[in-house]
Amino acid sequence: WLSLQLFLILVFLDPRKCYKSNGMSSLFEDDRDEKTRTELRSMKTKMESGVEPHCVPRHIAVIMDGNRRYGNAKYGNATQGHWDGSKTLMEFSKWCQSEGVRILTVYAFSTENWDRDPAEVAALMSIFCKYCDELRVEAVERGIRIHVLATEEEKIPEDVRKGVDRMVEETKHCGEFTMNICLSYGGRGEIVNACKSIASDVRSGILDVDQIGEVDVQKRMLTGNYCDPDIIIRTSGEERLSNFLLWQVAYSEFFFLKKQWPELQKEDLLEVIRTFAHGRKRRYGK
C-alpha cells in the first residue's frame, strides 16, 4: 500500500518519471502530438462561402482602388488611407487562403503612379518599405510565397528594392499560398517586354518567327508560371482595368465593387466567390 501511495504521488508530480523507465513515455508524446494537431486544426479559419472546393477560384487578382479617397474622407489625409489599405491586404489574403484560393495577385503601384505628386510617391514608398518587413514575417508564419512583379524595376528606390528582395528570398520555400505584388507594373509594358524577348530570340536564331504562338508570349509574362486569374476584383466603383494584367484577363470574370479598398469585408469576398461558383459560366468561346 505504501508503494502504491508513492507511485501515485510521483504520477501526480510528473507522470513521465514513472513511465519513462517502463518505456511508456511514448504514450504522453502521442497525447502531446495529438493535442498539437488539434490546436493547429482549430487555428485554421473555416471555409464560410459554402462553395464546393472544386468551384472555388484558383487565382484572384485585385485592383486595390480607393485608398486615397478613403483616407481623405476619413482622416483628411490620403497617406493614412494607404496605411489602412495595407492592413486590408493582409486580411484579404487570409480570407482567400481560408477559402481555398491558391494565388492572389494585387495591383500595388502602377508605372503611371510614378507621375503622382512626389510627396505622395515618397510616402507610398516609405509605407511599402515598412510593409515589406511586416508582410515578410506574416508570410513565413502562414506559408505564403511572395513574388514582386515589376515591368520598370529600375524606378524602384534602393531601400524598397532591398526590402522586396529580402521578402521574396525568405518566403521562397513557402508553398501554402502565393501572393504576387505588382509594383512599378504596367500591363502594356509587360507585353512590350515579352515582345522584346521574343525578338531577341528570333535574332539569335533560338526561335523561328513562323513558329511564334500564344504560348511563346504567355511564358514570357511575369505570371507565366501560374494560371491566369479566374476573377478580377476592382474596388471604389471604377469599372476599368487601368493597365492591369492586359494579357492574362482574356477569360477572367470581372467584379466591380462600390466600396473603397480599405472598407472591404470578408463577406464581400465570400459573395464574389459564391457568384463566381453559382452565377457565372465560363465557356471560353465554345
C-alpha positions in Angstrom: 0.0 0.0 0.0 2.9 2.4 0.8 4.5 1.6 -2.6 1.2 2.4 -4.3 0.9 5.7 -2.5 4.4 6.7 -3.5 3.7 5.7 -7.1 0.5 7.9 -7.2 2.4 10.9 -5.7 5.1 10.6 -8.4 2.5 10.3 -11.2 0.8 13.5 -9.9 4.1 15.4 -9.8 5.4 14.2 -13.1 4.0 11.2 -14.8 6.9 10.9 -17.3 9.3 10.0 -14.4 7.2 6.9 -13.6 6.6 5.8 -17.2 10.0 6.6 -18.8 11.7 3.7 -17.2 8.9 1.4 -18.3 9.1 2.5 -21.9 5.6 4.2 -21.7 6.7 7.8 -22.2 5.7 7.5 -25.9 2.1 7.5 -24.7 2.5 11.0 -23.4 4.4 12.0 -26.5 1.5 10.8 -28.7 -1.0 12.7 -26.5 1.0 15.8 -26.8 1.3 15.4 -30.6 -2.4 14.9 -30.9 -3.1 18.0 -28.8 -0.8 20.0 -31.1 -2.5 18.7 -34.2 -5.9 19.6 -32.7 -4.7 23.1 -31.8 -3.4 23.6 -35.3 -6.6 22.4 -36.9 -8.6 24.8 -34.7 -6.4 27.7 -35.8 -7.4 27.3 -39.4 -10.2 29.6 -40.5 -13.3 27.7 -41.5 -14.5 28.0 -45.1 -17.5 30.2 -45.0 -18.5 30.6 -48.6 -20.3 27.2 -48.7 -18.8 26.6 -52.2 -17.5 23.2 -53.2 -13.7 23.2 -53.2 -13.5 22.5 -57.0 -15.7 25.5 -57.7 -13.5 28.0 -55.7 -11.4 30.3 -58.0 -7.8 29.3 -58.1 -6.5 32.7 -58.8 -7.9 36.1 -57.8 -6.5 39.4 -58.9 -7.3 42.7 -57.3 -7.1 46.4 -58.3 -6.9 47.9 -54.8 -8.5 51.2 -55.6 -9.9 53.9 -53.3 -7.2 54.3 -50.7 -6.7 58.0 -51.3 -10.4 58.8 -51.3 -10.9 56.7 -48.2 -8.0 58.4 -46.3 -9.1 61.9 -47.3 -12.7 61.2 -46.3 -12.0 59.6 -43.0 -8.8 61.2 -41.8 -8.3 64.2 -44.1 -5.1 62.5 -45.1 -4.5 60.4 -48.1 -1.4 58.7 -46.7 -3.4 57.2 -43.8 -5.7 55.7 -46.3 -2.8 53.8 -47.8 -1.8 52.5 -44.4 -5.3 51.2 -43.9 -5.2 49.7 -47.3 -2.1 47.7 -46.5 -3.9 46.2 -43.5 -6.8 45.3 -45.6 -4.4 43.4 -48.0 -3.2 41.3 -45.1 -6.7 40.4 -44.1 -7.8 39.8 -47.6 -5.0 37.3 -48.2 -6.1 35.5 -45.0 -9.7 35.3 -46.3 -8.5 34.0 -49.7 -6.3 31.4 -48.1 -9.1 30.2 -45.8 -11.5 29.7 -48.7 -9.0 27.6 -50.7 -7.8 30.2 -53.2 -4.3 29.4 -54.3 -3.0 32.6 -55.9 -3.6 36.3 -55.1 -2.3 39.0 -57.5 -2.6 42.6 -56.4 -2.0 45.9 -58.1 0.0 47.9 -55.6 1.7 50.6 -57.7 1.5 51.1 -61.4 4.1 52.6 -63.8 1.7 55.5 -64.2 1.7 56.1 -60.4 5.2 57.5 -60.7 3.7 60.6 -62.2 1.8 61.5 -59.0 2.9 64.2 -56.6 6.5 63.4 -55.5 5.5 63.8 -51.8 2.7 61.2 -52.2 5.1 58.8 -54.1 7.7 59.2 -51.3 5.1 58.5 -48.7 3.9 55.4 -50.6 7.5 54.1 -50.9 8.0 54.6 -47.1 4.9 52.6 -46.4 6.0 49.9 -48.7 9.4 49.7 -47.0 7.8 49.1 -43.6 5.1 46.9 -45.0 7.7 44.6 -46.6 9.1 43.7 -43.1 5.6 43.1 -41.6 4.4 41.1 -44.6 7.6 39.0 -44.7 7.1 37.9 -41.1 3.4 37.2 -41.6 4.0 35.3 -44.8 6.6 33.0 -43.4 4.2 32.1 -40.5 1.4 31.4 -42.9 3.3 29.6 -45.6 2.8 32.4 -48.2 5.3 32.7 -51.1 5.6 36.2 -52.3 6.7 37.4 -55.7 7.0 41.0 -56.8 6.2 41.7 -60.4 7.7 44.8 -62.0 7.9 46.0 -65.6 10.0 49.1 -64.7 12.1 47.7 -61.8 14.8 50.4 -62.3 12.5 53.1 -60.9 12.0 51.3 -57.6 14.1 53.1 -54.8 17.1 51.1 -53.5 15.7 50.8 -49.9 12.4 49.4 -51.2 14.2 47.1 -53.5 16.3 45.7 -50.6 13.1 45.1 -48.6 11.5 43.4 -51.6 14.5 41.1 -52.3 14.6 40.0 -48.6 10.8 39.4 -48.6 11.0 37.3 -51.8 14.1 35.4 -50.7 12.8 34.5 -47.2 9.4 33.2 -48.5 10.6 31.3 -51.5 10.3 28.0 -49.6 6.7 28.6 -48.7 4.1 26.6 -50.6 0.7 27.1 -49.0 -0.3 30.2 -50.9 1.2 32.5 -53.5 0.9 36.3 -53.4 2.0 38.3 -56.4 2.5 42.1 -55.7 2.6 44.2 -58.8 4.9 47.1 -58.1 6.0 49.6 -60.8 4.0 47.4 -63.1 2.1 48.1 -66.3 0.2 45.6 -68.5 1.3 47.2 -71.8 4.9 47.3 -70.6 4.7 43.6 -69.7 3.5 42.8 -73.3 6.2 45.0 -74.8 8.9 43.3 -72.7 7.7 39.9 -73.8 7.8 41.0 -77.5 11.4 42.3 -77.0 12.3 38.9 -75.5 10.8 37.1 -78.5 12.5 39.4 -81.0 15.8 38.8 -79.3 15.4 35.1 -79.5 14.4 35.3 -83.2 17.5 37.5 -83.9 19.7 34.9 -82.1 18.2 32.0 -84.0 16.7 30.5 -80.9 13.2 31.0 -82.2 11.7 30.7 -85.7 9.4 33.7 -86.4 6.9 31.4 -88.2 6.6 29.2 -85.1 5.7 32.0 -82.7 2.4 31.4 -80.9 0.5 32.4 -77.8 2.5 30.0 -75.7 5.7 31.9 -76.5 4.1 35.1 -75.3 2.5 33.5 -72.3 5.6 32.0 -70.9 7.3 35.4 -71.1 4.6 37.1 -69.0 5.6 37.8 -65.4 2.8 35.5 -64.3 3.9 32.8 -66.8 4.3 30.1 -64.1 0.7 30.5 -62.9 -2.8 30.0 -64.3 -4.5 33.2 -65.5 -6.8 34.9 -63.0 -10.3 33.4 -62.7 -11.5 36.7 -61.1 -10.6 40.3 -61.3 -11.9 42.5 -58.5 -11.8 46.3 -58.6 -12.9 48.4 -55.7 -14.1 52.0 -55.4 -16.8 51.8 -58.1 -14.5 52.4 -61.1 -15.0 50.0 -64.0 -11.8 49.8 -65.9 -8.6 47.8 -65.9 -6.1 50.7 -65.7 -3.3 48.8 -67.5 -3.5 45.7 -65.2 -2.8 42.2 -66.5 -4.0 43.0 -70.0 -2.8 39.7 -71.5 -3.9 37.5 -68.6 -7.6 38.6 -68.3 -8.9 37.3 -71.6 -11.3 35.0 -69.9 -11.5 36.4 -66.3 -14.7 37.2 -64.6 -15.0 40.8 -63.5 -16.4 42.1 -60.3 -16.6 45.9 -59.7 -17.4 46.7 -56.0 -18.6 50.1 -54.8 -16.6 50.1 -51.6 -13.2 51.7 -51.3 -10.4 49.1 -50.8 -9.9 49.7 -47.0 -13.6 49.3 -46.4 -13.7 45.7 -47.8 -15.1 43.0 -45.5 -14.8 39.2 -45.7 -18.5 39.0 -46.7 -17.7 41.0 -49.9 -15.2 38.3 -50.9 -17.5 35.5 -50.0 -20.2 37.0 -52.2 -17.8 37.2 -55.1 -16.8 33.6 -54.7 -20.4 32.4 -54.4 -21.4 34.4 -57.5 -18.4 33.0 -59.4 -19.3 29.5 -58.5 -23.0 29.6 -59.0 -23.8 32.5 -61.2 -21.1 32.7 -63.8 -20.5 30.1 -66.6 -17.1 30.4 -68.4 -17.5 29.0 -71.9 -14.1 30.1 -73.4 -15.8 30.9 -76.7 -17.3 27.4 -77.0 
